[in-house]
Amino acid sequence: MPKWTASDLPDMSGRTVVITGASGGIGLITARELARVGADVVLAVRTVGKGQEAAARIPGRTEVRELDVSDLASVRRFANE
């Protein structure tokens, strides 16, 4: 069975994705790769400043929004916006 890689991602133009934990680690890599194939990427992060730094290193269309998944009020605000 062949290994799947990021080069196997299909064109994501016209799609919007929300990535939690996108200011670092696997979330940042995921955000970068999805933006690379044309997705509009929402970086859902606890610390907006770190998210903005990460977004500056990602090509394509990104938006940074605050989200703390351990806080239901934060989740509600995120969903309502």
C-alpha positions as CSV (number, residue, x, y, z in Angstrom):
1,M,0.0,0.0,0.0
2,P,1.5,3.3,-1.0
3,K,2.1,6.0,1.6
4,W,-0.1,9.1,1.5
5,T,1.7,12.4,1.5
6,A,0.7,16.1,1.4
7,S,1.3,16.1,-2.4
8,D,-1.8,13.9,-2.6
9,L,-4.1,16.7,-1.4
10,P,-6.7,17.6,-4.0
11,D,-7.4,21.2,-5.0
12,M,-9.3,22.9,-2.2
13,S,-10.1,26.2,-3.9
14,G,-13.4,27.6,-2.8
15,R,-13.4,25.7,0.4
16,T,-13.0,27.0,3.9
17,V,-11.4,24.9,6.7
18,V,-11.1,25.6,10.4
19,I,-7.9,24.3,12.0
20,T,-7.7,24.2,15.8
21,G,-4.2,24.6,17.4
22,A,-3.0,26.1,14.2
23,S,-0.3,28.3,15.8
24,G,2.2,25.4,16.1
25,G,2.8,21.7,15.6
26,I,0.7,19.5,13.4
27,G,-2.1,22.2,13.4
28,L,0.3,24.7,11.7
29,I,1.5,22.1,9.2
30,T,-2.1,21.2,8.4
31,A,-3.0,24.8,7.9
32,R,0.0,25.5,5.7
33,E,-0.6,22.5,3.5
34,L,-4.4,23.1,3.1
35,A,-3.6,26.8,2.2
36,R,-1.0,25.6,-0.3
37,V,-3.7,23.7,-2.2
38,G,-6.1,26.7,-2.2
39,A,-8.3,26.4,0.9
40,D,-9.3,29.5,2.8
41,V,-7.9,28.6,6.3
42,V,-9.2,29.8,9.6
43,L,-6.6,29.4,12.3
44,A,-8.5,28.8,15.5
45,V,-6.0,29.6,18.3
46,R,-6.0,30.4,22.0
47,T,-3.4,33.2,21.6
48,V,-4.2,35.5,18.7
49,G,-0.7,37.0,18.6
50,K,0.9,33.6,18.0
51,G,-1.8,32.8,15.5
52,Q,-1.0,36.0,13.6
53,E,2.7,35.1,13.6
54,A,1.8,31.7,12.2
55,A,-0.5,33.1,9.5
56,A,2.2,35.4,8.3
57,R,4.3,32.3,7.4
58,I,1.4,30.6,5.5
59,P,0.8,31.4,1.8
60,G,-2.7,32.0,0.7
61,R,-5.8,33.2,2.4
62,T,-5.9,32.9,6.2
63,E,-7.9,34.3,9.1
64,V,-6.9,34.2,12.7
65,R,-9.7,33.7,15.3
66,E,-9.6,33.2,19.1
67,L,-10.8,29.8,20.3
68,D,-10.2,28.0,23.5
69,V,-11.9,24.6,23.2
70,S,-11.8,24.0,26.9
71,D,-14.0,27.1,27.5
72,L,-17.6,26.7,26.3
73,A,-18.2,30.4,26.3
74,S,-15.2,30.7,23.9
75,V,-16.6,28.0,21.7
76,R,-20.0,29.8,21.6
77,R,-18.4,33.1,20.6
78,F,-16.4,31.4,17.9
79,A,-19.5,29.7,16.5
80,N,-21.6,32.9,16.6
81,E,-19.0,35.0,14.8
